[in-house]
Amino acid sequence: MPQYKVAIVGAGPAGYFAAQALQNLQTDDLSFAIDMIERLPTPWGLVRSGVAPDHPKIKTVSKVFEKVATAEGFSLYGNVELGTDISIDVLKAKYDAVVIATGSATGKKLGIAGEDLPGSISAAQFVPWYNGHPDFADFNPELNCETAVVIGAGNVAMDVARILALEPAELDETDTALHAIDALRKSNIRKVVISARRGPEHAAFTSPELRDLPKLEHTNVVMNPADIAAALERAGDEPEKEVRNNLEAMRLISELEQGKHARTMEFQFLHTPTEFRGNGKVEEVVFTTSAGEEKVIKCGLVITAIGYEADPISGIPYEKGKVLNSDGRVSENVYVVGWAKRGPSGVIGTNKSDAADVMNLLVADLNEPKPLTELTSLITTNKVISQSHWQSINAAEIAAGEPHGKPRIKAVSREELLRLGGL
């Protein structure tokens, strides 16, 4: 029986769903040896470092990833960076197929004056900071101000605003990084404004996320009833189901009784940011309203959550923040899945069907299998995290969290993660 060797670069949802799709395509006449390569010492990608810690149900998809990872023929190679520890050219030469599943990790820019002032950051920095990503453990967001502005109209913007606006004690039973909980306890922020350039009917929030907002125990959630009424009118008699569900959830929020809490999360729509102003740091954001008027919000922190771009990999073609591809094909025996393929769209589950489609193309393109090569002989680093090493890290984090009623306490430095893994 021919066995093909496939390298998957990136151990996030797209990578695991690609591996699962290949495993599902195996027959009596076709099998795969899958090597998953991950830059960090930990797998799971955004499920570990992107999903909001106060939404733990979404993280249960990790059980699927662990089932994939413990299947025969699968190997994890964590703490291995493409371009540093191994090159794309070596992978292309030694593997029957290479799958790029590196996601999108760089925040898009607004391209307006003042965007680079201190106090202006991206959700691509803030989210991994509170989620314990090793690269952001020393990040220091400006929390010594009363008002923060979050620019964006998707679930990432909502997550960021919610983390800033909730009472930090509500994070005590989550896996939020301990350094972030400590910083949020000391935060002076009491008002968070989420600002969207378009109307409520065009917002990319999902209705389950919106329906959770009234459950915040110590935070006012404010939407202008007139904004929602106008959006309902613009949406017409038969809006799409997602729009209808969103607007209904927003209508309920707009009718909430306000003013009983010290913390407020306020939505504004049809406001376009035009400039960040301040003397050496952000002190105010200038908007233009749909009526063409100028509106200024004084604040000390602005977080942009307007999308992500993929970080380029040497030897892989990129265009407009994505890997250049045709239905997932990049070049001879190189493929791409997930956000690196299509941009930051959809939810975690969207990657499953996307990966399955691309893996069908990969299988159709296969030729005679190449001689099997042991990946460890090609890697320059001597501290490679295997699946068993990761299981040791995972067990140690879970054990550390148990006495505190947390699902886990994350190790946030590479050194500590390697130590927990036994390296």
N, C-alpha and C positions, 0 to 999 in steps of 0.2 A: 504494500500500500504506500503510495507516495506521501511524504510528509513535507509540507512547505513551511519555511521559516519566515515569520512576519515580525517586524519590529514596530511597536507602537510608541511614539514619542509623546509622553504626557499621560499622567495617571489621574486625570479628572473624569467626570461623567462621560465625555465623548470618547475617551480612550477605553474605558471599561465597557461601554456599550458596543464599541467596535470589536473588542475582544469577545464579548458575548455573542455578537452576530457571527463571528468566525467559528466559534465553538458550536453554534446552532447549525452551521452549514456543513459540519463534518459528517461524513458518511463512511461506509465500509471501504470506500475507494479513495477517500480524501481526508487528510488530517492536518492539523496545524500545530506547530510549536510557536508559541507567542511569547516574545520578550517585551515587557513594558518598561520603558526608560523614563525616569522622573527626576527632574532637577533637584527637588526638595527631598529631605529624608523621610517625608510622609506622603502617602498617596491621598486620593479622593478629591484633589483640586478644590473647586468652589464649594463642594459639600462640606469640606473642613474649614476653608478660609474665606468663603463668600456668603454662605447662607446665614441669615440673621440668627444669632444664638437663642433668641426668644421664640424661634419657630422650629423646635426640635423635630417635629413630625417629618419635615422635608428631608432631614438627615437620615431617616430610616432607609433610604435608598442605598446606603452604604452596605446593608446586608446583601444586596444584590451584587455589589462589587466584590465582597468577600467570597461569595459563592463562585464568581468568575475566577477569582485569584487562586482558589484552592482546587480548581479543576486540573486534570492531568494536562501537561504540556504548557502550562502558564508559568512564567517566571517574572518576578519584579526586580528591577535594578534601580533602586532609589539612590539619591545623592549623586546622580550621574548627569552631568550637563552636556547637552549637545553643543558642539563647537569648542568645548574645553576638554572634556574627558573622552570624547569620541566625535568623529566628524560625520556629517551627512553622507559624504562620499564613501566612507567605509561602510556605512549601513547599506547604501544602495548596492555596493559591490558584493556584500556578503549575504544579504537577505533577498528572498524572492519578492518581498514587497515591504515598503516602509509607509507607515501611516502617521501623518502629522496630526496630533490632537493636543496642541499646546495652548489652545484657548486664546483669549484676548485679555491682556493684563494692564494695558496702558490707557489711562483716561483721555477721552477726547477733549480738545480745547474749544472754548467759545470764540477765541480770536478777537477779544476786545481789550481796550486799554485798562491797565491796572490788574490784569489777570495774574501776573507774576508777583504781586505784592505779598509779603508775609501775611498769613491769615487766610490766603486763598489756596485751597487744596482741592484735590480730586477725591471722589468716592473710591477710586482705585488705590488711594493711600489710606483713607480712613477705615474702610471696611476690613482690609487685612490686618490693620492695627488692632482693632477690637476683637478680631478673630484669632489672634496669636500667630500670625504668619511670621516666620523667622526674619524675613527681610525687613519687617516693619516694627520689630520689637522696640526699637529706640526712637520711633517716630513720635513727635510731640505736638499734637494738634492744639490750637489756641482755644482754650476753654474758659479763659479768664475774662469773659464778656457776658453781657446779659442777653444779647440777641444773636442768633445764627441764621443764615439764609442758606437753604439748599435749593439748587437750581436743577430741575429735572422733573419728569412726570411719569416715571416708571417705578417698579418695585424697589429698585436699588435706592432711588431718592427717598422713597417712603421708609425703607429700613434705616437709612442714615438719620433721617429726621426723628424717627421713633426712638432710636438709641440715644439721641441727644436730649429728647424731650421727656423720656420716662423717668420715674424715680429709680435711681440705680439699684435700690434694694430688690426691684423686680427682676434683676439679672442674677441675683445670688444663687438661684437654682439652675443656672444655665452654664454652658462651657465658655462663656465670655472670658477672654484673657484676663488674668488677675490684675495686670498692670493697667488695663483699660477700666476695669471696675473701680480701681483706686482713683484713677484720674477723673472719672465721671462723678464720683462721690464729691470731689473737690471742685467740680465745675460750677461756674456762676451762671451758666446759661439757663434761662427760664422761659424764653420764647424762641420758637423755631418756625421760620416761615418757609414753606415749600412753594416755590414759584415755577409755574408752567408757562411756556410761551403760547401754547394753544389752549382751546377751551376744554372743559371737563369731558366732553364727548370724544375728544381725541386723546385723552390721557391713556398711557400704557399700563396703569395700575391694573391689578387683577382684583376681581370682586372679593375673593376670600381675604385678601390682605386688607381691603377697605373695611370689610365687615368686622375685622379684628380690632380696628382702631377704637370704637366705643368701649372696648373692654379694658382699656388702659385705666388703672385705678387712681392715678394721681395727676392726670393730664387732661386739660381741656382740648378737644379737637374741634376746630372751627372751620366751617365752610359757609360762604355767603349764600343764603337761600336763593337770592336773585341770580347768582351765577349758575346754579343748578337748574333753575326754572328756565333760564334762557337757553341752556344747553339742551334740555329736554325738547324745547320748541324747535331748535335747529336740527335735532336728530330726527324729527318727523314722527309719523305714526307707527312706522315699522322699522325701528333701528335694528342692527344686528344684535344677536343674543348677548354677546359680550358687552357691547355698549349699553344695552338695556339694563343688564345686571349691574354694571358699574354705576350708571346714573341712579339706579334705585338705591344702591348702597350709599352713594353720595347724598342723595336726598335725605336719607335717614340721619346721616351725620349732620347735615345742615339744620336739622330740627332739634338737635341735642340742646339741652339746657346748658348754658355756659357760665363761667365766672367762679366756679366753686373751688378751683385748684390754683396753686401758685405757678404751675407749669402749663404752657400753652403750645399747641402745634396748630399752625394756621396755614390754610391753603389759599393761594392767589393764582388766578388763571388769566390768560391773555395779557401777560406782562413779559416784555422782551428786555433782557439785561443789555445795557449799552456801555456801561463803564463801572469799574471798581475804583473808588477814590480813597485816599488816605495819605497821611504824612508818615512814610516809612512802613506803613502797615495798612491793611484794610480797615476803613472806618465807616464806609457807607457804600451801598450798591445803588446805581442809578438804573431805573427801568423806564421804558416807554410803554404806555398802556395802549389798548386797542383804539382808544379815542385820540391817540397821538399826544397825550399829555405826559409830562415827566413826573415820575414818582421816585422818591429817595427813601431808602430804608437804612437807618444807622445800625451797624453791626460790627462785630470784631472777628467773625468767622464766616467764610463762604465756602460751601462745598459744592462742586459741580458734579452732577450725576447725569451726564448727557450721552453716555455710551462709552464703548471701549474699542481699542484697536489692538491687533496682534503685534507682538514684538517680533521684528524680522529675525530670521535664522539665515546665516550665511549659506548660500547655495540653494535657497528656496525662493522662488519669485513671489513678490508681494505687490499688491496694488490696492490703494484706498483702505489700508488697515487690515487687509485679509490676504490669505495665500491665494495667488492667482491659480484658478483651477477651472475645469470644465466638468460639472456634475460630480466633483470630488477627485477627478484625475488631475494630477499636477504635472507629471512627466513620466517617463518610462519607469515603472514599478514604484512610483511615489504617489500617495493619495493623501487627502486631507478630510477631516471630519470636524463637526462641532463649530464653535465660534470662529476658529481659525479659518474655517471654510466659508461660512455664511455671514459672519459678523455676529454681534451680541444680540441675538433674537430668540424668542421662545423661552420656555422654562426648561428645567433639567430634563424632563421626560422627552422634550422635543429632540434631544440628541439621540434617542434610541432609534426612531424611524430613520433619521438622517444617516446614522452610522450603518444601519442595516442596508440601506440603498447603496451606499458607497462600497460596502464589503461585497455585495453582489457583483458590482463592477469589477472589483479586485479579483474575485474568484474567476470571473469570465475571462480575465486577461492573463491568467497564469499559464506559464510554459513548463518546461521540464524543471523540476526542483534543483536548486543549487546544493552543493555539498554542505552539510551542517557544520557550523562554526560555533564554538563556545564563546559567548559574548564577553565573558570575563577576561579572555585572552586579548581582547581588543581595547579594553578600557584602561585609561591611564591612572585613575584613582584607585587606591587600595581600601577605601572605606565605602563599600557598596552595601546599601540596605536591601536585603532580600525579604521575601514574604515572611519568613520566620523572624527576622529582625524587627520588621514592622509589627508583627503580632506581639512581640515583647514590649515595644513602645506603647502600643494600644492598650495592652493589659495594665501596664504601669500607670498610664494616665487615668484609666477607669478606676483603678484601685485608689489612686490619690484623691479622686473626686468623691468616692463613696462616703467617707466620714463627714463630708460637708453637704451632702444631699445634692451633689452635682453629677451630671453624666460623666464628666471627666475634668481633670485639671490639665490643660495643655502645657507641655514643655515648649518654650518659645525660642530657645537658642539651638542652633545646629549642634553645638557641643553637647548640650544636655540630651537632645534627641538621639545622637549617636551613642552616648553613654547608656541611655535606657535600652537601646538596641543591642548593647553588648559589644560595641566597636570602640 
